[in-house]
Amino acid sequence: MVIELRKKSQITLPKEIVKKLNLEVGDKFEVSIENGSIKLEPVAIYPKEYISKIVEEIQVLREENKIGYDKFDNVDDLIKTLKGK
């Protein structure tokens, strides 16, 4: 798939990619360079207060379930561990 860099350094993502990734107007992306390629990664941005509350809830769940402080690659793995699956 070939796309074009337009004025003000803008690009348009093809509709099929937008649909496949369930992207919506206003979604945010982390942009980086990886091995000479441009990488766009969808991200969610939350207020610090919200993140702090989630961290507190996770700590309570870990204490209640006696779960260690393993590192997780993603939220899904964390949730699976908390649910004991």
Residue frames relative to the residue before (quaternion, step in Angstrom):
aa qw qx qy qz dx dy dz
M 1.0000 0.0000 0.0000 0.0000 0.00 0.00 0.00
V 0.1365 -0.7920 0.5926 0.0538 3.58 -0.80 0.98
I 0.0345 -0.7743 0.6317 0.0147 3.57 -0.96 0.90
E 0.4065 -0.7319 0.5093 0.1991 3.55 -1.25 0.42
L 0.3952 -0.6730 0.5731 0.2500 3.54 -1.10 0.80
R 0.1725 -0.8180 0.5456 0.0582 3.59 -0.66 1.10
K 0.7588 -0.3257 0.2720 0.4941 3.54 -1.32 -0.14
K 0.8210 0.1955 -0.1854 0.5033 3.55 -1.18 0.66
S 0.5674 -0.6478 0.3539 0.3649 3.60 1.17 0.66
Q 0.4072 0.7242 -0.4659 0.3045 3.61 1.07 0.64
I 0.0984 -0.7511 0.6484 0.0758 3.52 -1.26 0.61
T 0.2971 -0.7181 0.5932 0.2104 3.56 -1.26 0.37
L 0.3481 -0.7254 0.5552 0.2106 3.55 -0.83 1.01
P 0.5150 -0.6442 0.4610 0.3275 3.59 -0.91 0.83
K 0.6226 -0.5913 0.3817 0.3422 3.56 -1.06 0.87
E 0.6603 0.5259 -0.3257 0.4258 3.60 0.93 -0.83
I 0.6318 0.5039 -0.3311 0.4871 3.61 1.12 -0.62
V 0.6289 0.5330 -0.3274 0.4617 3.57 0.97 -0.88
K 0.6825 0.4874 -0.2816 0.4661 3.57 0.91 -0.92
K 0.6666 0.5215 -0.3032 0.4379 3.58 0.88 -0.95
L 0.7508 0.3709 -0.2012 0.5082 3.60 1.03 -0.78
N 0.3975 -0.7410 0.4536 0.2954 3.60 1.32 0.09
L 0.2504 0.7818 -0.5268 0.2204 3.56 0.95 0.88
E 0.1394 -0.7827 0.6033 0.0633 3.54 -1.19 0.64
V 0.6540 -0.4856 0.3952 0.4246 3.56 -1.26 0.38
G 0.7752 0.3210 -0.2532 0.4816 3.57 -0.88 0.95
D 0.4626 0.6682 -0.4610 0.3565 3.61 1.24 -0.17
K 0.3299 -0.7416 0.5590 0.1694 3.56 -1.14 0.73
F 0.1532 -0.7871 0.5941 0.0630 3.55 -1.24 0.63
E 0.3326 -0.6559 0.6343 0.2385 3.52 -1.26 0.60
V 0.1404 -0.7904 0.5936 0.0569 3.58 -0.79 1.03
S 0.1133 0.7895 -0.5949 0.0995 3.57 -0.85 0.97
I 0.3847 -0.6668 0.5757 0.2758 3.52 -1.35 0.16
E 0.0005 0.7982 -0.5999 0.0557 3.55 -0.79 1.07
N 0.8345 -0.1206 0.0266 0.5370 3.56 -0.52 1.23
G 0.7333 -0.4409 0.2271 0.4651 3.57 0.94 0.92
S 0.6444 0.4810 -0.3248 0.4978 3.60 1.28 0.13
I 0.4511 -0.6503 0.5350 0.2956 3.55 -1.23 0.52
K 0.1148 -0.7903 0.6003 0.0434 3.57 -0.85 0.99
L 0.1019 -0.7610 0.6394 0.0422 3.58 -0.90 1.00
E 0.0030 -0.8067 0.5902 -0.0313 3.57 -0.68 1.06
P 0.4164 -0.7073 0.5046 0.2678 3.62 -0.65 1.05
V 0.0486 -0.7978 0.6010 0.0008 3.57 -0.98 0.87
A 0.2853 -0.7042 0.6167 0.2059 3.54 -1.30 0.38
I 0.1750 -0.7834 0.5917 0.0738 3.54 -0.93 0.93
Y 0.0461 -0.8063 0.5889 -0.0301 3.55 -0.79 1.10
P 0.5727 -0.5738 0.4467 0.3786 3.59 -1.16 0.50
K 0.6162 -0.5729 0.3950 0.3689 3.59 -1.11 0.69
E 0.6229 0.5540 -0.3454 0.4310 3.60 0.99 -0.79
Y 0.6406 0.5242 -0.3133 0.4655 3.58 1.00 -0.83
I 0.6526 0.5058 -0.3044 0.4750 3.59 0.95 -0.91
S 0.6335 0.5336 -0.3318 0.4516 3.60 0.96 -0.84
K 0.6540 0.5068 -0.3153 0.4649 3.60 0.96 -0.83
I 0.6434 0.5131 -0.3244 0.4664 3.58 0.99 -0.78
V 0.6302 0.5279 -0.3300 0.4639 3.59 0.97 -0.84
E 0.6475 0.5130 -0.3176 0.4655 3.61 0.95 -0.85
E 0.6597 0.5077 -0.3079 0.4607 3.59 0.94 -0.89
I 0.6378 0.5204 -0.3237 0.4665 3.58 0.99 -0.80
Q 0.6432 0.5221 -0.3256 0.4556 3.58 0.96 -0.85
V 0.6443 0.5085 -0.3194 0.4736 3.60 0.97 -0.84
L 0.6633 0.5011 -0.3081 0.4626 3.61 0.89 -0.89
R 0.6471 0.5132 -0.3262 0.4599 3.58 0.96 -0.79
E 0.6566 0.5006 -0.3129 0.4694 3.59 0.97 -0.84
E 0.6665 0.5086 -0.2980 0.4564 3.57 0.94 -0.90
N 0.7742 0.3366 -0.1611 0.5113 3.57 1.01 -0.83
K 0.3724 -0.7601 0.4534 0.2790 3.57 1.35 0.10
I 0.2914 0.7512 -0.5252 0.2738 3.55 0.91 1.01
G 0.4691 -0.6867 0.4867 0.2673 3.56 -0.97 0.90
Y 0.5495 -0.6174 0.4596 0.3251 3.53 -1.32 0.11
D 0.0617 0.8079 -0.5767 0.1038 3.55 0.58 1.18
K 0.4362 -0.6487 0.5440 0.3049 3.53 -1.26 0.40
F 0.1844 -0.7804 0.5910 0.0874 3.55 -1.07 0.78
D 0.4609 -0.6892 0.4946 0.2606 3.55 -1.08 0.79
N 0.8054 0.0031 0.0175 0.5924 3.56 1.17 -0.53
V 0.6846 -0.5034 0.3500 0.3942 3.54 -1.31 0.34
D 0.6099 0.5711 -0.3571 0.4175 3.59 1.01 -0.75
D 0.6540 0.5020 -0.3146 0.4705 3.61 0.97 -0.84
L 0.6277 0.5305 -0.3327 0.4625 3.59 1.01 -0.80
I 0.6774 0.4938 -0.2970 0.4574 3.58 0.84 -0.97
K 0.6276 0.5316 -0.3363 0.4586 3.60 0.98 -0.80
T 0.6602 0.5005 -0.3065 0.4687 3.58 0.97 -0.88
L 0.6626 0.5083 -0.3105 0.4542 3.58 0.93 -0.87
K 0.6991 0.4415 -0.2649 0.4961 3.57 1.09 -0.69
G 0.4797 -0.7036 0.4153 0.3199 3.57 1.28 -0.11
K 0.5009 0.6487 -0.4287 0.3802 3.58 1.16 0.57
